Amino acid sequence: MSKTPKLEEETISRIIEMAWEDRTPFAAIEIQYGLSEKEVIALMRREMKSSSFKMWRKRVSGRNTKHLGKRDFLVGRFKSANQN
C-alpha cells in the first residue's frame, strides 16, 4: 500500500503539471505538497497512461533542471500563476 497522502483531483493535476514543467524541480513539489521525488514518480505512474509515463520518465531522467543541486541557475525566468 502506498504512503502517498490522499490528494484531491485538482491537487493531483497540479502536481502532474509541475512534474512536466522542465524548470520545476522535484524539491518545489516536495515543499508545496510534501511528496518526495519517488512519490511523485509513483503518482505519475499511477495517474498517467503507460505510454505517457514512459515518455515523461525518458524526458526527466537525468535532467539537471529537475534537481536543485544540479541546476546551473538559481532562479528561473518563469513562475506559473498556479504556483503558491
N, CA, C and O atoms as a CHARMM CRD file, in Angstrom:
* protein
*
  336
    1    1 MET  N      0.83400  -1.18300   0.00000 PROA 1      0.00000
    2    1 MET  CA     0.00000   0.00000   0.00000 PROA 1      0.00000
    3    1 MET  C      0.88200   1.25100   0.00000 PROA 1      0.00000
    4    1 MET  O      1.93100   1.26300   0.64400 PROA 1      0.00000
    5    2 SER  N      0.47500   2.28800  -0.70500 PROA 2      0.00000
    6    2 SER  CA     1.25700   3.49700  -0.87100 PROA 2      0.00000
    7    2 SER  C      1.20900   4.38100   0.37300 PROA 2      0.00000
    8    2 SER  O      0.19300   4.44800   1.06400 PROA 2      0.00000
    9    3 LYS  N      2.33200   5.06300   0.64600 PROA 3      0.00000
   10    3 LYS  CA     2.40100   6.01200   1.74300 PROA 3      0.00000
   11    3 LYS  C      1.97400   7.40000   1.28400 PROA 3      0.00000
   12    3 LYS  O      1.92700   8.32900   2.09100 PROA 3      0.00000
   13    4 THR  N      1.66500   7.55300   0.01000 PROA 4      0.00000
   14    4 THR  CA     1.27500   8.82900  -0.54700 PROA 4      0.00000
   15    4 THR  C     -0.02200   9.29400   0.10100 PROA 4      0.00000
   16    4 THR  O     -0.98500   8.53200   0.17500 PROA 4      0.00000
   17    5 PRO  N     -0.05600  10.55700   0.57700 PROA 5      0.00000
   18    5 PRO  CA    -1.28200  11.04700   1.20400 PROA 5      0.00000
   19    5 PRO  C     -2.42900  11.12500   0.21400 PROA 5      0.00000
   20    5 PRO  O     -2.20700  11.21100  -0.99400 PROA 5      0.00000
   21    6 LYS  N     -3.65500  11.09500   0.71900 PROA 6      0.00000
   22    6 LYS  CA    -4.84900  11.21400  -0.12200 PROA 6      0.00000
   23    6 LYS  C     -4.89900  12.62900  -0.67500 PROA 6      0.00000
   24    6 LYS  O     -4.89400  13.60100   0.07900 PROA 6      0.00000
   25    7 LEU  N     -4.94700  12.73500  -2.00100 PROA 7      0.00000
   26    7 LEU  CA    -4.92600  14.03500  -2.65200 PROA 7      0.00000
   27    7 LEU  C     -6.18900  14.24000  -3.47900 PROA 7      0.00000
   28    7 LEU  O     -6.74300  13.28800  -4.03000 PROA 7      0.00000
   29    8 GLU  N     -6.63400  15.48100  -3.56000 PROA 8      0.00000
   30    8 GLU  CA    -7.78400  15.82600  -4.39700 PROA 8      0.00000
   31    8 GLU  C     -7.35600  15.80400  -5.85900 PROA 8      0.00000
   32    8 GLU  O     -6.17300  15.93900  -6.17000 PROA 8      0.00000
   33    9 GLU  N     -8.32600  15.63400  -6.75200 PROA 9      0.00000
   34    9 GLU  CA    -8.04800  15.58600  -8.19100 PROA 9      0.00000
   35    9 GLU  C     -7.34000  16.84900  -8.67700 PROA 9      0.00000
   36    9 GLU  O     -6.42400  16.77400  -9.49500 PROA 9      0.00000
   37   10 GLU  N     -7.76100  18.00000  -8.17800 PROA 10     0.00000
   38   10 GLU  CA    -7.14800  19.26800  -8.57500 PROA 10     0.00000
   39   10 GLU  C     -5.67700  19.31200  -8.16600 PROA 10     0.00000
   40   10 GLU  O     -4.83200  19.79900  -8.91500 PROA 10     0.00000
   41   11 THR  N     -5.38100  18.80200  -6.97800 PROA 11     0.00000
   42   11 THR  CA    -4.00100  18.76500  -6.49100 PROA 11     0.00000
   43   11 THR  C     -3.17300  17.80400  -7.32400 PROA 11     0.00000
   44   11 THR  O     -2.03400  18.11200  -7.67500 PROA 11     0.00000
   45   12 ILE  N     -3.72500  16.65500  -7.64200 PROA 12     0.00000
   46   12 ILE  CA    -3.01900  15.67900  -8.47500 PROA 12     0.00000
   47   12 ILE  C     -2.70700  16.28600  -9.84000 PROA 12     0.00000
   48   12 ILE  O     -1.60100  16.12500 -10.35600 PROA 12     0.00000
   49   13 SER  N     -3.67500  16.98000 -10.41900 PROA 13     0.00000
   50   13 SER  CA    -3.46500  17.63100 -11.71900 PROA 13     0.00000
   51   13 SER  C     -2.34500  18.65300 -11.64500 PROA 13     0.00000
   52   13 SER  O     -1.52200  18.74300 -12.55600 PROA 13     0.00000
   53   14 ARG  N     -2.31000  19.41800 -10.57400 PROA 14     0.00000
   54   14 ARG  CA    -1.25900  20.44300 -10.41700 PROA 14     0.00000
   55   14 ARG  C      0.10900  19.79600 -10.24000 PROA 14     0.00000
   56   14 ARG  O      1.09500  20.28700 -10.79000 PROA 14     0.00000
   57   15 ILE  N      0.18800  18.71400  -9.49100 PROA 15     0.00000
   58   15 ILE  CA     1.46300  18.01800  -9.30700 PROA 15     0.00000
   59   15 ILE  C      1.95100  17.47000 -10.63900 PROA 15     0.00000
   60   15 ILE  O      3.13500  17.58500 -10.95700 PROA 15     0.00000
   61   16 ILE  N      1.06100  16.87800 -11.41900 PROA 16     0.00000
   62   16 ILE  CA     1.42700  16.36000 -12.74300 PROA 16     0.00000
   63   16 ILE  C      1.91400  17.50000 -13.62800 PROA 16     0.00000
   64   16 ILE  O      2.91300  17.35200 -14.33200 PROA 16     0.00000
   65   17 GLU  N      1.22700  18.62000 -13.60000 PROA 17     0.00000
   66   17 GLU  CA     1.63500  19.79000 -14.38100 PROA 17     0.00000
   67   17 GLU  C      3.03700  20.24900 -13.98000 PROA 17     0.00000
   68   17 GLU  O      3.87300  20.52900 -14.83900 PROA 17     0.00000
   69   18 MET  N      3.28700  20.32500 -12.67600 PROA 18     0.00000
   70   18 MET  CA     4.60600  20.74800 -12.19400 PROA 18     0.00000
   71   18 MET  C      5.68700  19.74900 -12.58800 PROA 18     0.00000
   72   18 MET  O      6.80000  20.14000 -12.94000 PROA 18     0.00000
   73   19 ALA  N      5.35700  18.45400 -12.52900 PROA 19     0.00000
   74   19 ALA  CA     6.33600  17.42300 -12.88100 PROA 19     0.00000
   75   19 ALA  C      6.69500  17.49300 -14.36400 PROA 19     0.00000
   76   19 ALA  O      7.83100  17.19700 -14.73400 PROA 19     0.00000
   77   20 TRP  N      5.74600  17.88000 -15.21900 PROA 20     0.00000
   78   20 TRP  CA     6.00600  18.00600 -16.65700 PROA 20     0.00000
   79   20 TRP  C      6.84300  19.23200 -16.97900 PROA 20     0.00000
   80   20 TRP  O      7.56800  19.23900 -17.97400 PROA 20     0.00000
   81   21 GLU  N      6.75500  20.28300 -16.14400 PROA 21     0.00000
   82   21 GLU  CA     7.49000  21.51600 -16.40300 PROA 21     0.00000
   83   21 GLU  C      8.99000  21.27300 -16.24900 PROA 21     0.00000
   84   21 GLU  O      9.43200  20.70000 -15.25300 PROA 21     0.00000
   85   22 ASP  N      9.76000  21.70600 -17.22500 PROA 22     0.00000
   86   22 ASP  CA    11.20600  21.48300 -17.20400 PROA 22     0.00000
   87   22 ASP  C     11.90700  22.19500 -16.05400 PROA 22     0.00000
   88   22 ASP  O     12.84300  21.64900 -15.47000 PROA 22     0.00000
   89   23 ARG  N     11.47500  23.38200 -15.72900 PROA 23     0.00000
   90   23 ARG  CA    12.19200  24.17900 -14.73500 PROA 23     0.00000
   91   23 ARG  C     11.67500  24.02300 -13.31200 PROA 23     0.00000
   92   23 ARG  O     12.20000  24.66200 -12.40000 PROA 23     0.00000
   93   24 THR  N     10.67900  23.20700 -13.10000 PROA 24     0.00000
   94   24 THR  CA    10.15800  22.99000 -11.74400 PROA 24     0.00000
   95   24 THR  C     10.86400  21.79200 -11.13100 PROA 24     0.00000
   96   24 THR  O     10.63400  20.65900 -11.55500 PROA 24     0.00000
   97   25 PRO  N     11.71500  22.01700 -10.14400 PROA 25     0.00000
   98   25 PRO  CA    12.43400  20.89100  -9.52700 PROA 25     0.00000
   99   25 PRO  C     11.52100  20.05800  -8.63700 PROA 25     0.00000
  100   25 PRO  O     10.48600  20.52500  -8.16200 PROA 25     0.00000
  101   26 PHE  N     11.93200  18.81900  -8.42700 PROA 26     0.00000
  102   26 PHE  CA    11.16800  17.94200  -7.54100 PROA 26     0.00000
  103   26 PHE  C     11.09100  18.53100  -6.13100 PROA 26     0.00000
  104   26 PHE  O     10.11000  18.31500  -5.41900 PROA 26     0.00000
  105   27 ALA  N     12.12300  19.27300  -5.72800 PROA 27     0.00000
  106   27 ALA  CA    12.13500  19.89200  -4.40100 PROA 27     0.00000
  107   27 ALA  C     10.98100  20.87700  -4.23800 PROA 27     0.00000
  108   27 ALA  O     10.42400  20.99600  -3.14700 PROA 27     0.00000
  109   28 ALA  N     10.61600  21.58100  -5.29800 PROA 28     0.00000
  110   28 ALA  CA     9.49500  22.52800  -5.23600 PROA 28     0.00000
  111   28 ALA  C      8.18600  21.78300  -5.00200 PROA 28     0.00000
  112   28 ALA  O      7.32500  22.25200  -4.25800 PROA 28     0.00000
  113   29 ILE  N      8.04100  20.63600  -5.63000 PROA 29     0.00000
  114   29 ILE  CA     6.83800  19.81900  -5.42100 PROA 29     0.00000
  115   29 ILE  C      6.81200  19.31400  -3.98000 PROA 29     0.00000
  116   29 ILE  O      5.76000  19.28900  -3.34100 PROA 29     0.00000
  117   30 GLU  N      7.96600  18.91600  -3.48300 PROA 30     0.00000
  118   30 GLU  CA     8.03400  18.42400  -2.10500 PROA 30     0.00000
  119   30 GLU  C      7.69700  19.53200  -1.10900 PROA 30     0.00000
  120   30 GLU  O      6.99500  19.29100  -0.12700 PROA 30     0.00000
  121   31 ILE  N      8.19200  20.74000  -1.35800 PROA 31     0.00000
  122   31 ILE  CA     7.90300  21.85900  -0.45600 PROA 31     0.00000
  123   31 ILE  C      6.40600  22.17900  -0.46300 PROA 31     0.00000
  124   31 ILE  O      5.80800  22.37800   0.59400 PROA 31     0.00000
  125   32 GLN  N      5.80700  22.22700  -1.64400 PROA 32     0.00000
  126   32 GLN  CA     4.39200  22.60400  -1.74600 PROA 32     0.00000
  127   32 GLN  C      3.43200  21.50300  -1.33200 PROA 32     0.00000
  128   32 GLN  O      2.40500  21.77200  -0.70900 PROA 32     0.00000
  129   33 TYR  N      3.76500  20.25900  -1.67800 PROA 33     0.00000
  130   33 TYR  CA     2.79500  19.17200  -1.47400 PROA 33     0.00000
  131   33 TYR  C      3.28300  18.03900  -0.57500 PROA 33     0.00000
  132   33 TYR  O      2.52000  17.12300  -0.27100 PROA 33     0.00000
  133   34 GLY  N      4.53500  18.09000  -0.15100 PROA 34     0.00000
  134   34 GLY  CA     5.04900  17.07600   0.75700 PROA 34     0.00000
  135   34 GLY  C      5.33800  15.72900   0.12200 PROA 34     0.00000
  136   34 GLY  O      5.42100  14.72200   0.82500 PROA 34     0.00000
  137   35 LEU  N      5.49400  15.69200  -1.20900 PROA 35     0.00000
  138   35 LEU  CA     5.78100  14.44300  -1.91200 PROA 35     0.00000
  139   35 LEU  C      7.24300  14.40400  -2.33800 PROA 35     0.00000
  140   35 LEU  O      7.74200  15.33800  -2.96500 PROA 35     0.00000
  141   36 SER  N      7.91500  13.32900  -1.99600 PROA 36     0.00000
  142   36 SER  CA     9.30400  13.16000  -2.41700 PROA 36     0.00000
  143   36 SER  C      9.35300  12.83200  -3.91200 PROA 36     0.00000
  144   36 SER  O      8.32200  12.57200  -4.53200 PROA 36     0.00000
  145   37 GLU  N     10.53800  12.84700  -4.47200 PROA 37     0.00000
  146   37 GLU  CA    10.69200  12.51600  -5.89300 PROA 37     0.00000
  147   37 GLU  C     10.12400  11.13100  -6.19100 PROA 37     0.00000
  148   37 GLU  O      9.42900  10.94500  -7.18900 PROA 37     0.00000
  149   38 LYS  N     10.41900  10.16500  -5.33100 PROA 38     0.00000
  150   38 LYS  CA     9.90500   8.79900  -5.53600 PROA 38     0.00000
  151   38 LYS  C      8.38100   8.76200  -5.49000 PROA 38     0.00000
  152   38 LYS  O      7.75200   8.03000  -6.25400 PROA 38     0.00000
  153   39 GLU  N      7.78900   9.54800  -4.59900 PROA 39     0.00000
  154   39 GLU  CA     6.32900   9.59300  -4.50600 PROA 39     0.00000
  155   39 GLU  C      5.71300  10.26300  -5.73700 PROA 39     0.00000
  156   39 GLU  O      4.64200   9.86400  -6.19400 PROA 39     0.00000
  157   40 VAL  N      6.39800  11.28700  -6.27200 PROA 40     0.00000
  158   40 VAL  CA     5.91200  11.94000  -7.49300 PROA 40     0.00000
  159   40 VAL  C      5.96200  10.95100  -8.65000 PROA 40     0.00000
  160   40 VAL  O      5.02500  10.87600  -9.44600 PROA 40     0.00000
  161   41 ILE  N      7.04400  10.19600  -8.74700 PROA 41     0.00000
  162   41 ILE  CA     7.16800   9.19000  -9.80700 PROA 41     0.00000
  163   41 ILE  C      6.05600   8.15100  -9.67700 PROA 41     0.00000
  164   41 ILE  O      5.45800   7.75600 -10.67700 PROA 41     0.00000
  165   42 ALA  N      5.77600   7.70700  -8.45300 PROA 42     0.00000
  166   42 ALA  CA     4.71300   6.72200  -8.23000 PROA 42     0.00000
  167   42 ALA  C      3.35400   7.30700  -8.60900 PROA 42     0.00000
  168   42 ALA  O      2.52700   6.62200  -9.21100 PROA 42     0.00000
  169   43 LEU  N      3.12500   8.56800  -8.25900 PROA 43     0.00000
  170   43 LEU  CA     1.86700   9.23100  -8.61100 PROA 43     0.00000
  171   43 LEU  C      1.73300   9.32900 -10.12500 PROA 43     0.00000
  172   43 LEU  O      0.66400   9.05500 -10.67100 PROA 43     0.00000
  173   44 MET  N      2.80000   9.71500 -10.80100 PROA 44     0.00000
  174   44 MET  CA     2.78500   9.83000 -12.26300 PROA 44     0.00000
  175   44 MET  C      2.48800   8.46400 -12.89200 PROA 44     0.00000
  176   44 MET  O      1.68700   8.36200 -13.82100 PROA 44     0.00000
  177   45 ARG  N      3.13100   7.43100 -12.38500 PROA 45     0.00000
  178   45 ARG  CA     2.91500   6.07600 -12.91100 PROA 45     0.00000
  179   45 ARG  C      1.45600   5.64900 -12.73900 PROA 45     0.00000
  180   45 ARG  O      0.86800   5.03400 -13.62900 PROA 45     0.00000
  181   46 ARG  N      0.88700   5.98200 -11.59300 PROA 46     0.00000
  182   46 ARG  CA    -0.48500   5.58200 -11.27600 PROA 46     0.00000
  183   46 ARG  C     -1.52000   6.38600 -12.07400 PROA 46     0.00000
  184   46 ARG  O     -2.53500   5.83200 -12.49700 PROA 46     0.00000
  185   47 GLU  N     -1.27700   7.67100 -12.27900 PROA 47     0.00000
  186   47 GLU  CA    -2.28500   8.55800 -12.85800 PROA 47     0.00000
  187   47 GLU  C     -2.21100   8.69800 -14.37400 PROA 47     0.00000
  188   47 GLU  O     -3.17700   9.13800 -14.99700 PROA 47     0.00000
  189   48 MET  N     -1.09200   8.33500 -14.97100 PROA 48     0.00000
  190   48 MET  CA    -0.91900   8.53800 -16.40700 PROA 48     0.00000
  191   48 MET  C     -1.03300   7.22600 -17.16900 PROA 48     0.00000
  192   48 MET  O     -0.86600   6.14200 -16.61000 PROA 48     0.00000
  193   49 LYS  N     -1.32300   7.35400 -18.46300 PROA 49     0.00000
  194   49 LYS  CA    -1.27100   6.16900 -19.31900 PROA 49     0.00000
  195   49 LYS  C      0.17300   5.69100 -19.34100 PROA 49     0.00000
  196   49 LYS  O      1.09700   6.48600 -19.17200 PROA 49     0.00000
  197   50 SER  N      0.36400   4.41300 -19.54600 PROA 50     0.00000
  198   50 SER  CA     1.69400   3.82500 -19.54300 PROA 50     0.00000
  199   50 SER  C      2.63100   4.50400 -20.54800 PROA 50     0.00000
  200   50 SER  O      3.78500   4.79000 -20.22900 PROA 50     0.00000
  201   51 SER  N      2.13400   4.75700 -21.75300 PROA 51     0.00000
  202   51 SER  CA     2.97800   5.37400 -22.77800 PROA 51     0.00000
  203   51 SER  C      3.36300   6.80800 -22.38700 PROA 51     0.00000
  204   51 SER  O      4.49100   7.23500 -22.63300 PROA 51     0.00000
  205   52 SER  N      2.43500   7.54200 -21.78300 PROA 52     0.00000
  206   52 SER  CA     2.73000   8.91500 -21.34800 PROA 52     0.00000
  207   52 SER  C      3.74800   8.90800 -20.21200 PROA 52     0.00000
  208   52 SER  O      4.65600   9.73800 -20.17900 PROA 52     0.00000
  209   53 PHE  N      3.59100   7.96800 -19.28300 PROA 53     0.00000
  210   53 PHE  CA     4.54200   7.86600 -18.18300 PROA 53     0.00000
  211   53 PHE  C      5.94000   7.55500 -18.70900 PROA 53     0.00000
  212   53 PHE  O      6.91300   8.17900 -18.28500 PROA 53     0.00000
  213   54 LYS  N      6.04800   6.60700 -19.61900 PROA 54     0.00000
  214   54 LYS  CA     7.35600   6.24400 -20.18100 PROA 54     0.00000
  215   54 LYS  C      7.99800   7.43200 -20.89000 PROA 54     0.00000
  216   54 LYS  O      9.20300   7.65300 -20.76800 PROA 54     0.00000
  217   55 MET  N      7.19300   8.19800 -21.63300 PROA 55     0.00000
  218   55 MET  CA     7.71100   9.37200 -22.32900 PROA 55     0.00000
  219   55 MET  C      8.20500  10.40800 -21.31200 PROA 55     0.00000
  220   55 MET  O      9.26500  11.00500 -21.50300 PROA 55     0.00000
  221   56 TRP  N      7.44900  10.62200 -20.24000 PROA 56     0.00000
  222   56 TRP  CA     7.84400  11.57600 -19.20400 PROA 56     0.00000
  223   56 TRP  C      9.13300  11.13200 -18.51500 PROA 56     0.00000
  224   56 TRP  O     10.04700  11.93400 -18.32300 PROA 56     0.00000
  225   57 ARG  N      9.20400   9.85400 -18.14500 PROA 57     0.00000
  226   57 ARG  CA    10.40500   9.34100 -17.45700 PROA 57     0.00000
  227   57 ARG  C     11.63900   9.48200 -18.33400 PROA 57     0.00000
  228   57 ARG  O     12.71700   9.82700 -17.85000 PROA 57     0.00000
  229   58 LYS  N     11.48100   9.21700 -19.61400 PROA 58     0.00000
  230   58 LYS  CA    12.60900   9.35700 -20.53300 PROA 58     0.00000
  231   58 LYS  C     13.06800  10.82000 -20.57900 PROA 58     0.00000
  232   58 LYS  O     14.26500  11.10600 -20.61700 PROA 58     0.00000
  233   59 ARG  N     12.09900  11.73600 -20.57500 PROA 59     0.00000
  234   59 ARG  CA    12.40500  13.15500 -20.63100 PROA 59     0.00000
  235   59 ARG  C     13.08800  13.66800 -19.36700 PROA 59     0.00000
  236   59 ARG  O     14.04200  14.44100 -19.45300 PROA 59     0.00000
  237   60 VAL  N     12.61800  13.25200 -18.21000 PROA 60     0.00000
  238   60 VAL  CA    13.15600  13.80600 -16.96500 PROA 60     0.00000
  239   60 VAL  C     14.35500  13.06500 -16.40800 PROA 60     0.00000
  240   60 VAL  O     15.06800  13.60800 -15.56400 PROA 60     0.00000
  241   61 SER  N     14.59600  11.86500 -16.84500 PROA 61     0.00000
  242   61 SER  CA    15.72500  11.10200 -16.31500 PROA 61     0.00000
  243   61 SER  C     17.02800  11.84300 -16.60200 PROA 61     0.00000
  244   61 SER  O     17.38800  12.07600 -17.75500 PROA 61     0.00000
  245   62 GLY  N     17.71100  12.20000 -15.54500 PROA 62     0.00000
  246   62 GLY  CA    18.99600  12.88000 -15.67400 PROA 62     0.00000
  247   62 GLY  C     18.90400  14.35800 -16.01500 PROA 62     0.00000
  248   62 GLY  O     19.93600  15.00300 -16.20500 PROA 62     0.00000
  249   63 ARG  N     17.69600  14.91700 -16.09800 PROA 63     0.00000
  250   63 ARG  CA    17.53000  16.33800 -16.43700 PROA 63     0.00000
  251   63 ARG  C     17.97400  17.18800 -15.25100 PROA 63     0.00000
  252   63 ARG  O     17.40800  17.08900 -14.16200 PROA 63     0.00000
  253   64 ASN  N     18.98100  18.01900 -15.46600 PROA 64     0.00000
  254   64 ASN  CA    19.53900  18.84200 -14.39000 PROA 64     0.00000
  255   64 ASN  C     18.52900  19.80600 -13.78200 PROA 64     0.00000
  256   64 ASN  O     18.58200  20.06900 -12.58100 PROA 64     0.00000
  257   65 THR  N     17.62100  20.33100 -14.57500 PROA 65     0.00000
  258   65 THR  CA    16.69000  21.33200 -14.06500 PROA 65     0.00000
  259   65 THR  C     15.67300  20.75500 -13.08500 PROA 65     0.00000
  260   65 THR  O     15.02900  21.51400 -12.36100 PROA 65     0.00000
  261   66 LYS  N     15.51400  19.44500 -13.04300 PROA 66     0.00000
  262   66 LYS  CA    14.55700  18.83100 -12.12700 PROA 66     0.00000
  263   66 LYS  C     15.15600  18.59500 -10.74100 PROA 66     0.00000
  264   66 LYS  O     14.45600  18.15900  -9.82700 PROA 66     0.00000
  265   67 HSD  N     16.45300  18.88400 -10.58600 PROA 67     0.00000
  266   67 HSD  CA    17.14000  18.65900  -9.31800 PROA 67     0.00000
  267   67 HSD  C     17.87200  19.93400  -8.92800 PROA 67     0.00000
  268   67 HSD  O     18.76400  20.37900  -9.64900 PROA 67     0.00000
  269   68 LEU  N     17.50500  20.52700  -7.79300 PROA 68     0.00000
  270   68 LEU  CA    18.09900  21.80200  -7.38100 PROA 68     0.00000
  271   68 LEU  C     19.61700  21.75500  -7.31100 PROA 68     0.00000
  272   68 LEU  O     20.27800  22.71800  -7.70000 PROA 68     0.00000
  273   69 GLY  N     20.18000  20.65900  -6.82600 PROA 69     0.00000
  274   69 GLY  CA    21.62400  20.54700  -6.67900 PROA 69     0.00000
  275   69 GLY  C     22.37600  20.50600  -7.99600 PROA 69     0.00000
  276   69 GLY  O     23.56900  20.80600  -8.03200 PROA 69     0.00000
  277   70 LYS  N     21.71000  20.14500  -9.07000 PROA 70     0.00000
  278   70 LYS  CA    22.35300  20.02500 -10.37600 PROA 70     0.00000
  279   70 LYS  C     22.10000  21.22100 -11.28300 PROA 70     0.00000
  280   70 LYS  O     22.65500  21.29100 -12.38000 PROA 70     0.00000
  281   71 ARG  N     21.27400  22.15800 -10.84600 PROA 71     0.00000
  282   71 ARG  CA    20.90900  23.30500 -11.68400 PROA 71     0.00000
  283   71 ARG  C     22.08800  24.25400 -11.83200 PROA 71     0.00000
  284   71 ARG  O     22.85700  24.45100 -10.89100 PROA 71     0.00000
  285   72 ASP  N     22.22800  24.83700 -13.00600 PROA 72     0.00000
  286   72 ASP  CA    23.28600  25.81200 -13.22400 PROA 72     0.00000
  287   72 ASP  C     22.75000  27.24000 -13.13300 PROA 72     0.00000
  288   72 ASP  O     23.43000  28.18300 -13.53900 PROA 72     0.00000
  289   73 PHE  N     21.53500  27.40600 -12.60300 PROA 73     0.00000
  290   73 PHE  CA    20.94600  28.72400 -12.37000 PROA 73     0.00000
  291   73 PHE  C     20.16600  28.66000 -11.06800 PROA 73     0.00000
  292   73 PHE  O     19.71200  27.59100 -10.65800 PROA 73     0.00000
  293   74 LEU  N     20.01500  29.78800 -10.43000 PROA 74     0.00000
  294   74 LEU  CA    19.32600  29.80900  -9.13900 PROA 74     0.00000
  295   74 LEU  C     17.85100  30.15000  -9.26300 PROA 74     0.00000
  296   74 LEU  O     17.01500  29.58400  -8.55900 PROA 74     0.00000
  297   75 VAL  N     17.53700  31.06600 -10.14900 PROA 75     0.00000
  298   75 VAL  CA    16.14900  31.49800 -10.29100 PROA 75     0.00000
  299   75 VAL  C     15.73600  31.33900 -11.73500 PROA 75     0.00000
  300   75 VAL  O     16.42300  31.80000 -12.64600 PROA 75     0.00000
  301   76 GLY  N     14.61100  30.68400 -11.93600 PROA 76     0.00000
  302   76 GLY  CA    14.08300  30.53300 -13.28300 PROA 76     0.00000
  303   76 GLY  C     13.47400  31.84700 -13.75600 PROA 76     0.00000
  304   76 GLY  O     13.29400  32.77600 -12.96800 PROA 76     0.00000
  305   77 ARG  N     13.16300  31.91600 -15.02400 PROA 77     0.00000
  306   77 ARG  CA    12.59900  33.13200 -15.58300 PROA 77     0.00000
  307   77 ARG  C     11.09200  33.16700 -15.49100 PROA 77     0.00000
  308   77 ARG  O     10.49100  34.22100 -15.69800 PROA 77     0.00000
  309   78 PHE  N     10.47100  32.06100 -15.19100 PROA 78     0.00000
  310   78 PHE  CA     9.02600  31.98400 -15.24600 PROA 78     0.00000
  311   78 PHE  C      8.47300  31.35100 -13.98900 PROA 78     0.00000
  312   78 PHE  O      9.00900  30.36000 -13.49400 PROA 78     0.00000
  313   79 LYS  N      7.41000  31.92000 -13.47800 PROA 79     0.00000
  314   79 LYS  CA     6.69600  31.31000 -12.36300 PROA 79     0.00000
  315   79 LYS  C      5.23100  31.21400 -12.76100 PROA 79     0.00000
  316   79 LYS  O      4.58900  32.22400 -13.04700 PROA 79     0.00000
  317   80 SER  N      4.72200  30.02300 -12.77800 PROA 80     0.00000
  318   80 SER  CA     3.33900  29.79100 -13.16100 PROA 80     0.00000
  319   80 SER  C      2.37500  30.50400 -12.21200 PROA 80     0.00000
  320   80 SER  O      2.62000  30.57300 -11.00800 PROA 80     0.00000
  321   81 ALA  N      1.30000  31.02400 -12.75000 PROA 81     0.00000
  322   81 ALA  CA     0.27600  31.67200 -11.94000 PROA 81     0.00000
  323   81 ALA  C     -0.39500  30.68000 -10.99300 PROA 81     0.00000
  324   81 ALA  O     -1.02700  31.08100 -10.01600 PROA 81     0.00000
  325   82 ASN  N     -0.25700  29.38500 -11.28200 PROA 82     0.00000
  326   82 ASN  CA    -0.86000  28.34700 -10.44100 PROA 82     0.00000
  327   82 ASN  C     -0.01800  28.02900  -9.22200 PROA 82     0.00000
  328   82 ASN  O     -0.50200  27.37900  -8.29500 PROA 82     0.00000
  329   83 GLN  N      1.24200  28.47400  -9.20000 PROA 83     0.00000
  330   83 GLN  CA     2.10100  28.17500  -8.06800 PROA 83     0.00000
  331   83 GLN  C      1.76400  29.05700  -6.88400 PROA 83     0.00000
  332   83 GLN  O      1.39900  30.22300  -7.03900 PROA 83     0.00000
  333   84 ASN  N      1.89500  28.47800  -5.69000 PROA 84     0.00000
  334   84 ASN  CA     1.66400  29.23600  -4.45600 PROA 84     0.00000
  335   84 ASN  C      2.86600  30.06100  -4.11900 PROA 84     0.00000
  336   84 ASN  O      2.86500  30.77100  -3.11300 PROA 84     0.00000
